[in-house]
Amino acid sequence: MSLNNSESRRLKEDNEQQKPWKKWGPYLSERQWGTVREDYSTNGNAWDYFPHDQSRSRAYRWGEDGLAGISDNQQQMCFALALWNGVDPILKERLFGLTNSEGNHGEDVKEYYFYLDSTPTHSYMKYLYKYPQSPFPYDDLVNTNRHRSRQELEYELLDTGVFDDNRYFDVFVEYAKESPEDILIKISIFNRGPLAATLHVLPTFWFRNTWNWFPEHPPKPILKQLNDRTIAANHSTIGDRFLYCDRTVPLLFTENETNIERIFNIPNRGPYVKDGINNYVVEGKQDAVNPDQAGTKAAPHYIIEVPAGGVEVIQLRLSDQSYQNPVFGDEFERIVQERRQEADEFYNTIIPQSLSQDARNVARQAFAGMLWTKQYYNFPVDEWIKDEILPPDCPKRLANRNKEWFHLESADILSMPDKWEYPWFAAWDLAFHCVVLASVDMEFAKEQLRVMTNQLHLHPNGQIPAYEWNFSDVNPPVHCTATWQIYLIDKAQNNGKGDRLFLETQFHKLLMNFTWWVNRKDASGKNVFEGGFLGLDNIGVFDRSSKLPTGGTLEQADGTSWMAMFSLDMLEISLELALDNPAYEELASKFYEHFIYIAAAMDRIGINNDELWDEDDGFFYDVLRLPDGNSFRIKVRSMVGLIPLYASAVISKDLIDQLPIFKKRFIKFNEQHPELLQNISNPNDLGLGDRILLAPVNGEKLRRILEKMLDETEFLSDYGIRALSRYHRDNPYIFELGDQVYRVDYEPADSSTGLFGGNSNWRGPIWMPVNALLVQSIRRMYSYYGNDFKVECPTGSGQWMTLWEVADEILTRLNNIFLQDKQGCRPVYGSTEKFQTDPHWKDLILFYEFFHGDNGAGVGASHQTGWTGLVARYLIAQKVVKPEDVLEKGYASVVSKKLSVASA
């Protein structure tokens, strides 16, 4: 990455530990309530145990949350926004949403907020929150959604009418760092309504409560009024900090302590509690705040009158410096503007100028969302299990989850899928995050992968933890793919010099994970894998996280294919390491042979009804193997049958010639086992540029799979590849077991039942990460087959495309979810008129969890920028990566080089 801009230089200073530019960042969760960490119930129902209604009054144990908030990297001091429109029943201190049992399609945040910008060091950040001027419809949202069926749409905040006549505030929050610990905060309040309106703004500064939770009671920090415009903070670990205000306003103080009288009907230990400021402002309780102007939670109280169509600005400064006259006014604005310009300069080196302004806006907000969803994640599992300082409603600790993960101790800044709906790391999401984050912050991307495989997270048996609700769930093994891609991008950024220490360290940890997979997920020892859940919640007939109702095992086309992909990724890494160290040549041989055995097991010689490949259909299916030894295919046309395409690697003959030990074993193994090579891509058949394609599918199989995948009546949507074929709309798959009937229908949006995953749906919608892997693999195969291999796309159209053009077509359809069409509308927003036409809404982008299989509208979590942020990578890749370069130099080297210097 070029150092010819200020942000890149800051990144370098932080990486080399010269200046801690990342010490402060957007590390607050957006929902700490309702999480496993805060669950001290006897039944493990985290959503119901600690609901939103308690969050303003109850001190958290393991973290904090807030609106547009920041904290230090150990979340000892926190800053966030609180607002009151004068009519709400509570302060707006955090985002509101429905719990899993309240929504007709599961949990869902019911707010409109947008991550507009962020640099990787968070030297500049911008956030927008839209706050209604009429009462926030808390009860209406809960009651209406609760009474809607799964066949009905969700009832959204816009549906309530609170934004009618534009009676709302746009509250923009900008952070600009003068130095690593001197942060300028600009709050701009726009009144979009037709009448003047008043807004109470309470920028809140507080300490995470660490003093109540330990028997030894560490020193309690303190906030106090220094003068009529300054709040001073003293913390024994982090030291002194100051929050400066741009004018004289009341400074309100209370304690970050549970209001146990409200929550547990027990007298409070002291008069000042967590909801004291809320009670003072909203309820007028004068004695709810401390007249001595001291506490552990504080806020200046601004009452701002904003004229119709006007704007008012608040300036604050959070600093480690004791200023007599902190900078405000024009000089303050100059610094903020300078950081904005530096952010622009940085992204000009990342996002090509050749992209349209609309595409640049989408990519910029995608990067912003990924950087804003970094979070301090504090979960020492053994300490949590053995906790002795318990809330009044928990007489004895009964930890119901994750007992076998007692070794896990997380206190890290992690990339989250979504800080409201998923305010905990998700292992397979994280791998995709890292591939995108590598474009803006390579060291952070590498560190995220290291964290998941370090001794505090990786299980001693080699399993990578899945996510907080069940660390033992089995997610696809995508960390190896991410490691290899990030290594290649880093190598290209550094003129061909790769980070071998990173690659080798990760390789050894991934070898432990590979061994876990082999030992735990291949019950019959035949190289066909059960896998289990694998992140695709409800894609199949049965709940793949549970024992089969039939008994026996489910041999999975996706589980087996993921392992084939894992083997190839490990092979490519070991070949790279072998160039410097011959000891890795034997490991390369191991992974090569392992791949061949797995690929061959998917389609053995002859016509066999108990294998994953169905010759009649030209498609892969799961196989149900019954206890009596009988078996048959579960003929559901789903992503499960496309995942075998992921397992592909293109290796040059020249590379093999440089590795004599591997070459000798490669040749001998192929000679000894011609039967294993018969039905797969034969490694003895050289393709374009003397390249070797390793894949479970040969050219004939590839054509037959693509025939279905590119059929618009099956998988191919106008907006990407569906998770389940549209064929099942009119032809549901039905499996009968006694009186029980199991059915798989095509459902393009939310699930119509709570089956196997509630609001997660793999029965028709479009998901960005699995599409991304398809595109990657098809492009890789293009570097082997070249321009002579063409398929009909769409199927039946009479239009024939190379594999490169096929991948480009899928990318175009995926990108079009977010880009404005000829009418100026974005498919992601469906029929929501305000997002399509209102000038204050139409250029704001939400990155949903998945997308409607027929019209591209966003579905599921509305802020899962995590893996949906892949759109930034593919908007850029589609512009800068050219097929002729791939044909000449190979896929991996070209893509890595182009994405590392995109703007060039």
Sequence and secondary structure as in RCSB ss.txt:
>XXXX:A:sequence
MSLNNSESRRLKEDNEQQKPWKKWGPYLSERQWGTVREDYSTNGNAWDYFPHDQSRSRAYRWGEDGLAGISDNQQ
QMCFALALWNGVDPILKERLFGLTNSEGNHGEDVKEYYFYLDSTPTHSYMKYLYKYPQSPFPYDDLVNTNRHRSR
QELEYELLDTGVFDDNRYFDVFVEYAKESPEDILIKISIFNRGPLAATLHVLPTFWFRNTWNWFPEHPPKPILKQ
LNDRTIAANHSTIGDRFLYCDRTVPLLFTENETNIERIFNIPNRGPYVKDGINNYVVEGKQDAVNPDQAGTKAAP
HYIIEVPAGGVEVIQLRLSDQSYQNPVFGDEFERIVQERRQEADEFYNTIIPQSLSQDARNVARQAFAGMLWTKQ
YYNFPVDEWIKDEILPPDCPKRLANRNKEWFHLESADILSMPDKWEYPWFAAWDLAFHCVVLASVDMEFAKEQLR
VMTNQLHLHPNGQIPAYEWNFSDVNPPVHCTATWQIYLIDKAQNNGKGDRLFLETQFHKLLMNFTWWVNRKDASG
KNVFEGGFLGLDNIGVFDRSSKLPTGGTLEQADGTSWMAMFSLDMLEISLELALDNPAYEELASKFYEHFIYIAA
AMDRIGINNDELWDEDDGFFYDVLRLPDGNSFRIKVRSMVGLIPLYASAVISKDLIDQLPIFKKRFIKFNEQHPE
LLQNISNPNDLGLGDRILLAPVNGEKLRRILEKMLDETEFLSDYGIRALSRYHRDNPYIFELGDQVYRVDYEPAD
SSTGLFGGNSNWRGPIWMPVNALLVQSIRRMYSYYGNDFKVECPTGSGQWMTLWEVADEILTRLNNIFLQDKQGC
RPVYGSTEKFQTDPHWKDLILFYEFFHGDNGAGVGASHQTGWTGLVARYLIAQKVVKPEDVLEKGYASVVSKKLS
VASA
>XXXX:A:secstr
   SSHHHHHHHHHHTTSS TTSEES  BS  TTSSTT   SS  HHHHS HHHHTTS  SS  B EEEEEETT 
SEEEEEEEE SSSSS B S  EE TTTSTTS EE   EEEEEE TT SEEEEEEEEESS   HHHHHHHHHTS T
TS    GGGGTTTGGG EEEEEEEEEEEETTEEEEEEEEEE SSS EEEEEEEEEEE   SSSSTT     EEEE
EETTEEEEEETTTEEEEEEESS   EEEE S   HHHHHS   SSS  TTHHHHHHHH  GGGS TTSEESEEEE
 EEEEE TT EEEEEEEEESS  SS   HHHHHHHHHHHHHHHHHHHHTTS TTS HHHHHHHHHHHHHHHHTEE
EEEEEHHHHHT  S  TT SS    S GGGTT EEEEEEE SBTTTB S BHHHHHHHHHHHTTT HHHHHHHHH
HHHSTTTS TTS    BTT TTS     HHHHHHHHHHHHHHHTTT   HHHHHHHHHHHHHHHHHHHHHS TTS
SS      TT TTSSSS TTS  TT SEEE HHHHHHHHHHHHHHHHHHHHHHTT THHHHHHHHHHHHHHHHHH
HTS SS  TTSSEETTTTEE EEEE TTS EEEE   BGGGTGGGG  EEEEHHHHHT HHHHHHHHHHHHH HH
HHTTS  TTS  GGGEEEE S  HHHHHHHHHHHT TTTTEETTEEBSB THHHHS EEEEETTEEEEE   SSS
 SS TTTTT   SS B HHHHHHHHHHHHHHHHHHGGG EEESSTTSS EEEHHHHHHHHHHHHHTTTS  TTS 
 GGGTT HHHHH TTTTT     SEE TTT  EES TT HHHHTHHHHHHHHHHH  HHHHHHH HHHHHHHHHH
TTT 
